[in-house]
Amino acid sequence: EAQVTQNPRYLITVTGKKLTVTCSQNMNHEYMSWYRQDPGLGLRQIYYSMNVEVTDKGDVPEGYKVSRKEKRNFPLILESPSPNQTSLYFCASTYLGGGEKLFFGSGTQLSVL
Amino acid sequence: ELKVEQNPLFLSMQEGKNYTIYCNYSTTSDRLYWYRQDPGKSLESLFVLLSNGAVKQEGRLMASLDTKARLSTLHITAAVHDLSATYFCAVDTYSGGGADGLTFGKGTHLIIQP
């Protein structure tokens, strides 16, 4: 089954404790992206990647890192989480070239205390 | 900076009625997407509109795109309760070198009451 898999689904952590949210897709998509969703703000792009070893900043990249060592995986790293990073995070992927719908993961609800 | 504005942001309507959600965007683009999100769930793709005048229909939902007006509409016909959800439009800022990504509107929270 074609899917984008995110883990964990829920995460509670404390300020400053490094964490990684994993994202994996099995559709051989070139393009992968991370979004955060906050009430009243919709979805905002954090980082995206157009292929292995190619990543770029989205609209709200501060406090986040990503890597794309393999085509199927695109982890989101918070080196030193802060409470303002409490949010619902979505990973998404699609074929490159535009005009294709995004496939979204099931989301990760992160709370930073 | 691309801005995508949806309205209304909240809509409560009765079953059987028709209504339209509007999505305006601030820069040239001919790629617009509509997504649906149920509470606590991920986003599901509804429509992909890729040219001026594009119209897509699925059941009671119909989406259209007017690139000259920078406007897309999502029309709901004879609404039913199952269509209650949050609807997002998103515009592609593809710039030739690759997909820069989608800019989303803030979403329209739709409640359909019996």
Interface residues (C-beta under 8 A of the other chain):
Chain A: Y31 S33 Y35 G40 L41 G42 L43 R44 Q45 Y48 M50 D56 G58 D59 F90 A92 T94 L96 G97 G98 G99 E100 K101 L102 F103 F104 G105 S106 G107
Chain B: R31 Y33 Y35 K41 S42 L43 E44 S45 V48 L50 F88 A90 D92 Y94 G98 A99 D100 G101 L102 T103 F104 G105 K106 G107
